[in-house]
Structure formats: C-alpha cells, structure tokens
Amino acid sequence: MRFYEDGSDIWFGDFDDADCFRIENSNLYQKSMKPHGIKTAEFFLLRSVNTHCMRKILVIEAKKTLAAKDTDAFSKNLADIAV
C-alpha cells in the first residue's frame, strides 16, 4: 500500500495493508473524536524487530515543514525506521 496525505503533502509507503492502520481515516476517529477537536497521528505502522517474532508499533505523524537545521537528524530517524 502506498498513500498520499493531503494535509502534509507527503507520500507514504510501500507498506503491507495488514501492517498499516490509518487512524485519521478510521470511522471511530472521523465520527467520535475529530468533531470534538481531538488531534491524532496519521497512522500506526507495525514493524518486525528481529527474527524472534518481536514486533513494534510506530506512531507516524506527518509534518509539512521541517527546520533546515534538523534535516540530518530527520534523515537518520527515517533510516532507523526503514530498518
């Protein structure tokens, strides 16, 4: 799965459909939380940690802007997530 986040103008993916839950597109968020002003991250991403079947859940929040001084740290974080 690959998808585009309109609000932040960012593409995400490729992810297995079973490993990605798009919070902001869920009925629960749209009907019960958003109308009350509750903010949330874009999606949860389930990732394998190692060969011992350990998994971790990443909470992904998209931002359109990033200060230039933070781009190296941001790139390192993306590389860490990709592993």
C-alpha positions as CSV (number, residue, x, y, z in Angstrom):
1,M,0.0,0.0,0.0
2,R,1.2,3.5,-0.8
3,F,-0.8,6.6,0.1
4,Y,-0.8,10.3,0.0
5,E,-1.5,12.5,3.0
6,D,-3.2,15.7,1.7
7,G,-2.7,17.9,4.8
8,S,1.0,17.4,4.9
9,D,1.6,16.9,1.2
10,I,3.7,13.7,1.9
11,W,3.7,10.2,0.2
12,F,3.9,7.1,2.5
13,G,4.7,3.5,1.6
14,D,5.1,0.9,0.4
15,F,3.6,-0.9,3.4
16,D,1.7,-4.2,3.6
17,D,-2.0,-3.4,4.1
18,A,-2.0,-5.6,7.2
19,D,0.8,-3.6,8.9
20,C,-0.7,-0.1,8.5
21,F,-3.7,1.4,10.2
22,R,-4.7,4.9,9.0
23,I,-6.0,6.5,12.2
24,E,-7.3,9.7,10.6
25,N,-9.3,7.8,8.0
26,S,-10.9,5.5,10.6
27,N,-14.7,5.7,11.3
28,L,-14.0,5.9,15.0
29,Y,-11.8,9.0,14.6
30,Q,-13.9,10.7,12.0
31,K,-17.2,10.2,13.9
32,S,-16.3,10.2,17.5
33,M,-13.1,12.1,18.0
34,K,-12.5,14.7,15.2
35,P,-15.8,16.5,15.8
36,H,-14.6,17.2,19.4
37,G,-11.3,18.7,18.3
38,I,-9.2,15.6,19.2
39,K,-6.0,15.5,17.1
40,T,-4.1,12.4,16.3
41,A,-1.2,11.0,14.3
42,E,-1.7,9.9,10.7
43,F,-1.2,6.1,11.2
44,F,0.2,3.2,13.1
45,L,2.8,1.0,11.4
46,L,3.5,-2.5,12.6
47,R,7.2,-3.4,12.1
48,S,9.2,-6.6,12.7
49,V,12.1,-6.0,15.1
50,N,14.1,-9.3,14.6
51,T,13.8,-12.9,13.7
52,H,12.3,-13.9,17.1
53,C,8.9,-12.6,16.0
54,M,9.2,-9.4,18.1
55,R,7.1,-6.6,16.7
56,K,6.9,-2.9,17.5
57,I,4.2,-0.3,16.6
58,L,5.4,3.0,15.3
59,V,3.1,6.0,15.5
60,I,3.6,8.2,12.4
61,E,2.8,11.9,12.4
62,A,3.3,13.8,9.2
63,K,4.5,17.4,9.1
64,K,4.8,19.6,6.0
65,T,7.6,21.7,7.3
66,L,11.0,20.9,8.9
67,A,13.6,23.3,10.0
68,A,16.7,23.1,7.8
69,K,19.0,22.5,10.9
70,D,17.0,19.3,11.7
71,T,17.3,17.6,8.3
72,D,20.3,15.4,9.2
73,A,18.6,14.1,12.4
74,F,15.3,13.6,10.4
75,S,17.1,11.6,7.7
76,K,18.8,9.4,10.4
77,N,15.4,8.8,12.0
78,L,13.9,7.8,8.7
79,A,16.8,5.4,8.1
80,D,16.3,3.8,11.5
81,I,12.6,3.3,10.8
82,A,13.3,1.7,7.5
83,V,15.4,-1.0,9.1
